[in-house]
Amino acid sequence: GTLNSSAIVNKYLYIFVHIPKNAGASFMKDSPKHLPRGAILKGSHEKALWHGYTQHLIQSYPRTRLVLMLRHPMKMAYSQFLMCKYSIRLQDKGFPRQGTGVKSGLK
């Protein structure tokens, strides 16, 4: 369900520290409807907690809460494998190896 956001006023900045392949895109899409009224949600753009961008967000707002999602390492590795096997092969245009003479090895 959704939170009755009209009843609660929350002046926190929630910073989502996005770890790739841990449902971060889904979280950023769905979580705003569950936040209290007045809350702000910003993503770290896959930057680490100690990266300058994330630190700037933390220091720019007096009331900050960090949010992150963790996943079982094997499930995360499997998700990465599937992404590489199916997505990159279909969208090989911007792959770093392109133009270097090195084949991607994906079949």
C-alpha positions in Angstrom: 0.0 0.0 0.0 0.9 3.6 0.0 1.7 5.9 2.9 -0.9 8.5 3.8 1.5 11.3 3.0 -0.8 14.1 3.9 -0.6 13.2 7.6 3.2 13.3 8.0 5.5 16.1 7.2 9.1 15.0 6.7 11.9 17.4 5.8 14.6 14.8 5.2 16.6 14.3 2.0 16.8 10.6 1.3 19.9 9.7 -0.8 19.7 6.4 -2.5 23.2 4.9 -2.9 22.7 2.9 -6.0 24.6 -0.4 -6.2 24.2 -1.8 -9.8 22.0 -4.9 -10.2 20.4 -4.5 -6.8 16.9 -3.3 -7.9 17.9 0.4 -7.7 16.0 1.5 -10.8 12.9 -0.1 -9.5 13.4 1.5 -6.1 13.8 5.0 -7.6 10.7 4.5 -9.7 8.4 3.2 -7.0 9.6 4.7 -3.7 8.4 8.3 -4.1 4.8 7.3 -3.6 5.8 5.7 -0.2 7.7 8.7 1.1 6.1 11.1 3.6 5.0 14.6 2.4 7.9 17.0 2.2 10.6 14.3 1.8 13.1 14.5 -1.0 14.6 11.5 -2.8 17.8 11.8 -4.8 19.9 9.0 -6.3 23.7 8.8 -6.2 23.9 8.0 -10.0 25.8 4.8 -9.1 28.4 6.8 -7.3 29.9 5.4 -4.1 29.0 6.8 -0.7 32.4 8.6 -0.5 32.3 9.9 -4.0 32.3 13.7 -4.3 28.8 13.8 -5.8 27.3 11.8 -3.0 29.2 13.7 -0.3 28.0 17.0 -1.8 24.4 15.8 -1.5 25.0 14.8 2.2 26.6 18.1 3.1 24.1 20.3 1.2 21.1 19.3 3.3 21.0 19.3 7.1 18.7 16.3 7.5 19.9 13.5 5.4 19.1 9.8 5.4 21.0 7.2 3.4 19.1 4.4 1.7 20.6 1.3 -0.1 19.6 -2.1 -1.1 21.6 -5.2 -0.8 21.3 -8.5 -2.6 22.7 -12.0 -2.2 26.1 -11.9 -4.1 25.3 -15.0 -6.2 22.0 -13.5 -7.3 23.6 -10.2 -8.1 26.4 -11.9 -10.2 23.7 -14.0 -12.0 21.8 -10.9 -12.8 24.9 -9.2 -14.1 25.7 -12.3 -16.2 22.2 -12.3 -17.8 22.5 -8.6 -18.5 25.8 -9.1 -20.2 24.6 -12.2 -22.1 21.4 -10.7 -23.5 21.5 -6.9 -23.3 25.1 -6.0 -24.3 25.1 -8.4 -27.2 22.0 -6.6 -28.6 23.3 -3.1 -27.9 27.0 -3.6 -28.7 27.3 -0.2 -30.3 28.8 1.7 -27.4 30.7 -1.2 -25.9 34.2 -0.2 -24.8 35.9 -2.9 -26.9 34.3 -1.6 -30.2 36.9 -0.4 -32.7 39.8 -2.1 -30.8 39.8 -5.3 -32.8 38.9 -7.3 -29.6 35.8 -9.3 -29.9 33.3 -9.3 -27.1 33.1 -13.1 -26.8 29.4 -13.1 -26.4 27.5 -15.5 -28.7 
